[in-house]
Amino acid sequence: MNILVINCGSSSLKFQLIDAETEKLTAKGLCERIGIDGSQITFSPAGGEKIVRQVPMPDHKEAIRYVLEALTDEKTGVVKSLDEIGAVGHRIVHGGESFAEATIITPEVKKAIEDCIDLAPLHNPANLIGVDACEALMPGVPMVGVFDTAFHQTMPEEAYLYAIPYRYYEQYKIRRYGFHGTSHDYVSHRAAELLGRPYEDLKIIVCHLGNGASVSAVKNGRCVDTSMGLTPLEGLIMGTRSGDLDPAILEFIANKEGKSIGEIMTVLNKESGVLGLSGGLSSDFRDLENGSEEGARALKAFALRTAKYIGAYAAAMNGVDVICFTAGVGENSVNVRASICKDYLGYLGIGIDDEAAKVRGEEKEISTPDSKVKVLVIPTNEELAIARQTYALVK
Ligand code: AMP
């Protein structure tokens, strides 16, 4: 069965068509600048030439119409008709406390996703538009929601509650939710597979280090803590997000610069992280590794913050068997991984094999055979994980 995986952003849409039985990618692509002048669709059939078309996409429905057209095109498409698509898996960012696993989308589920818009005002509306557009264009095809927050719903309350008046949790559900759950789920399971050990026996720390970055602690098969919070702003230093800071900084900046809370949130989300720390040099880690003082300053702070989370989660689980690196930086940056592991984690008995640690974008054990904790690089594959969960529900 072919599963179409849709990841709808506010002005973009990524898609993959995956054969659920063989788990092979059939085609993938991206619609950009939806609702903005100059929109385009990029379509890459597996093993074929990439096709880029500039076409007007005033809304997501139109974008999905072009996606379906590309998939079924007589000459360059990969399926004969839409009947060959068995289900659609949608990445949904926020499921609140309602969803601890993937679910078939019904009107009630849509209502519950709508109820979480407060918690993810940029993402959930776009995700819902994607669901509506697919339903309209593919009547009768099951739609499945796979939530970024679901994997973290197993956290105990001591990990998810903030130390603010409890009524804020009761009234508004203010708590830690965590994100990148599909990635943490996929990578932690893959780590157990690679080590040939039962998932339920392991204490795993997953470092998802990309433009957005988060760490999770997975103990005996359950996520017990994660670094992102009510929103993806908390935790690690990211490309443009600050991660943890003293909340009093908001009032301080507001008083100094007469900025509103909304304006300061924009600074924290879009102008901070390694971009801010490097004095505006770049949010891309490749640019920071150029030998400049500004880049080095940002990279050092990033490594320290990440190492501190690893230490904290080793404590939270009373030990750690395996640490995994994934996402753009975690999979590719030999230097960032080395600063985290070699500068800070020796006390855990971690040894790094320098030759193996040169790996980029491939599964590899990078710790030495006598290392007390295994360190693995595991490329994440959120789309495959979404396709698997979708298939499991509809087959
Ligand atoms: P992601 O959000 O997982 O797609 O990760 C994107 C980020 O990965 C980019 O912004 C880069 O900072 C980083 N990245 C990708 N390739 C490399 C590389 N070869 N070395 C260092 N960082 C990289």
Boltz pocket constraint, residues with backbone or C-beta under 6 A from the ligand:
constraints:
  - pocket:
      binder: B
      contacts: [[A, 209], [A, 210], [A, 211], [A, 212], [A, 239], [A, 283], [A, 284], [A, 285], [A, 286], [A, 327], [A, 328], [A, 329], [A, 332], [A, 333], [A, 334]]
      max_distance: 6.0
